[in-house]
């Protein structure tokens, strides 16, 4: 059995995508469009950081690119972690440097994944981080 987005019920979940590459954005949108999740897209790190400063909405998962304009992905994670320690952050990048990977983990990302990322991996990550959060919430 293959994992499919239709198996995941993500209604009420807020997924943030910080990505400047238009084909990548379209790819994520296509994968997530029928999931029921609310998807917010930021084309620059500055847009994301401004959103964090202005909005107090919950964020259930962040897909972060490493090389986004104005404020890079590492700095975005550091800023996010000041207020939101437990929000899962998945860095998805074409930047395959061990130093970058180490910096990303030190900044607080949960996963560092190289592009291209296949749909099955996206679905696996959604299930891993969003389904486990549901079971933790329901255990109270």
N, C-alpha and C positions, 0 to 999 in steps of 0.2 A: 504494500500500500504506500503510495506516495503522499507526502504532506501537501495539502492544498489550502490556499487562503480561505476557501469556503468552509473548511473545517474549524477555522478560528472565528470566534465571535468577539469582535473588538469594539463594539458599540460602546461609546462613553470613554474610550481611550484616546488620549491626545498624543499623537506622534509628530515630532518635529524633525524636519529634514533641513540641514544646513549644507547646501551644495550649489556651486556656481555653474556646473556643467549641465546645459539644457537637456541633452539626451539622457543623462543620468536621472535628472528630475522627472522626465517623462516616464522613464522606466519604473521608478518608485511609485509614481502616481498610478500607472497601469496596474502594478501589483497590488496596490492598496485600495483601489477605487471601490471594490465591492466588500471590503472588510468591515465597514461600519465605523471605522476609526475616523476621528477628525485629524486631518493632516495639515500642518502648517509648514510652509516652505520659505526659507530665507536664503537669498542669493549671495549674501555677504555675511561675514562674521559680525560686522557692526550691526546689521539689521537684527541678528539674533540677540546680541548683547543689549541693544536698545529695547527689544521685546522683554527681556528678562528684567530690565530696570523699571519698565512701565507696567507690566502685567503681573498679576499674581496667580495666574491660572495654573492648574496642575499640568505637568508634563510627565507622561508615562514612559516615553522612550525617545531618545535622540539618535538620529543617524547623522554623523558629522563627517564632512570631508576634511582632510588635512590642510589642503591648499585652497582656502577660500579667501576672497579679497578683503582687505582692510584690517581685519583681525583674524589671524589664522586659527585653525581648529584647536590647536593645543591651548592657546590663550582663551578661546571660548569655553573649553572644558574647565580651565582653572576658575574662570569667572562663574560658571554654572555651579561648580562645587562649593563656592563660598556660601551659597544659600541652600542648595539642593544636593545634599550629600548622597542620597540614595537613588536618584534618577539614573536609570541605565543609559550609558552612552556607548554607541557602537561607532568606532571610527572606520569608515570605509574609504579607502584611498588607493591611488595608483603609486603612491610614494613608498617604495620598498626599502627604506633605510632602517637598519637596526637602531640607530640613534633616535630616529623619529618615533619608532615603535616604543622604545624605552621611555622617551619623553611623554608620549601619549598615556602610557600606563601610570607614570609618576603623576601626571596631571589629573588622572582619575578615570580614564576610559575603562570600560568593562571588556571590550573586545577590539582588536586591531585586525582588520580584514582587508586583503588586497583585492582591488578590482581586477577582472570582472567578478561580480558576485552573482551567483545563479539564484533563480527564484526559490529553489528548495532551501538554500541557505538563509535567505530572507525570512521565509516561513518558519524555519527552525528557530531563528533568533527571536521572532515575534512570539512564538510559543514559549520559548525558554524564559524570556523576560516579562512578558505580559501575563501569561497563564500562571506562573509562579507567584506573581504579585496578587492575582485574584485569590489564590488559595491562602496566602498569608492574610489578606484582608478578611476573608471569610472565617478565619480561625478564631476571631475575637468574639 
